[in-house]
Amino acid sequence: MITGTDLLHISLVRINLDRTDLERAGVIDSGERGDKAWSNFGTDMDTFIRKLAAPRRDALASIISRRAAAMANVNRAEAR
């Protein structure tokens, strides 16, 4: 189950992803081939995600999951 804090972390990670992150993970192509995808990501992220092929969507989910978990770990450590 996703908590409100989890949702906040996911949202923060999503809006802070840059093109290099997506290219490295294979979510979008690098260079000119990825220009349209990068533009779509920035313009309408929800539609971009819905239209991604499953392997690319899984790669994006992996990035977001790892970073959100790291953010949660930092928050837990700071709360101690």
MODELLER restraints for C-alpha pairs under 7 A, 6 or more apart:
rsr = mdl.restraints
at = mdl.atoms
rsr.add(forms.Gaussian(group=physical.xy_distance, feature=features.Distance(at['CA:9:A'], at['CA:68:A']), mean=5.11, stdev=0.5))
rsr.add(forms.Gaussian(group=physical.xy_distance, feature=features.Distance(at['CA:9:A'], at['CA:71:A']), mean=6.69, stdev=0.5))
rsr.add(forms.Gaussian(group=physical.xy_distance, feature=features.Distance(at['CA:10:A'], at['CA:64:A']), mean=6.34, stdev=0.5))
rsr.add(forms.Gaussian(group=physical.xy_distance, feature=features.Distance(at['CA:10:A'], at['CA:68:A']), mean=5.51, stdev=0.5))
rsr.add(forms.Gaussian(group=physical.xy_distance, feature=features.Distance(at['CA:13:A'], at['CA:64:A']), mean=6.07, stdev=0.5))
rsr.add(forms.Gaussian(group=physical.xy_distance, feature=features.Distance(at['CA:13:A'], at['CA:67:A']), mean=6.54, stdev=0.5))
rsr.add(forms.Gaussian(group=physical.xy_distance, feature=features.Distance(at['CA:13:A'], at['CA:68:A']), mean=6.37, stdev=0.5))
rsr.add(forms.Gaussian(group=physical.xy_distance, feature=features.Distance(at['CA:14:A'], at['CA:64:A']), mean=6.66, stdev=0.5))
rsr.add(forms.Gaussian(group=physical.xy_distance, feature=features.Distance(at['CA:19:A'], at['CA:38:A']), mean=6.64, stdev=0.5))
rsr.add(forms.Gaussian(group=physical.xy_distance, feature=features.Distance(at['CA:22:A'], at['CA:28:A']), mean=5.75, stdev=0.5))
rsr.add(forms.Gaussian(group=physical.xy_distance, feature=features.Distance(at['CA:23:A'], at['CA:29:A']), mean=5.74, stdev=0.5))
rsr.add(forms.Gaussian(group=physical.xy_distance, feature=features.Distance(at['CA:23:A'], at['CA:30:A']), mean=5.46, stdev=0.5))
rsr.add(forms.Gaussian(group=physical.xy_distance, feature=features.Distance(at['CA:25:A'], at['CA:59:A']), mean=6.09, stdev=0.5))
rsr.add(forms.Gaussian(group=physical.xy_distance, feature=features.Distance(at['CA:26:A'], at['CA:56:A']), mean=6.44, stdev=0.5))
rsr.add(forms.Gaussian(group=physical.xy_distance, feature=features.Distance(at['CA:26:A'], at['CA:59:A']), mean=6.87, stdev=0.5))
rsr.add(forms.Gaussian(group=physical.xy_distance, feature=features.Distance(at['CA:27:A'], at['CA:56:A']), mean=4.67, stdev=0.5))
rsr.add(forms.Gaussian(group=physical.xy_distance, feature=features.Distance(at['CA:27:A'], at['CA:57:A']), mean=6.98, stdev=0.5))
rsr.add(forms.Gaussian(group=physical.xy_distance, feature=features.Distance(at['CA:27:A'], at['CA:59:A']), mean=6.15, stdev=0.5))
rsr.add(forms.Gaussian(group=physical.xy_distance, feature=features.Distance(at['CA:27:A'], at['CA:60:A']), mean=6.09, stdev=0.5))
rsr.add(forms.Gaussian(group=physical.xy_distance, feature=features.Distance(at['CA:28:A'], at['CA:34:A']), mean=5.55, stdev=0.5))
rsr.add(forms.Gaussian(group=physical.xy_distance, feature=features.Distance(at['CA:28:A'], at['CA:37:A']), mean=6.29, stdev=0.5))
rsr.add(forms.Gaussian(group=physical.xy_distance, feature=features.Distance(at['CA:40:A'], at['CA:48:A']), mean=5.98, stdev=0.5))
rsr.add(forms.Gaussian(group=physical.xy_distance, feature=features.Distance(at['CA:41:A'], at['CA:48:A']), mean=5.50, stdev=0.5))
rsr.add(forms.Gaussian(group=physical.xy_distance, feature=features.Distance(at['CA:49:A'], at['CA:57:A']), mean=6.62, stdev=0.5))
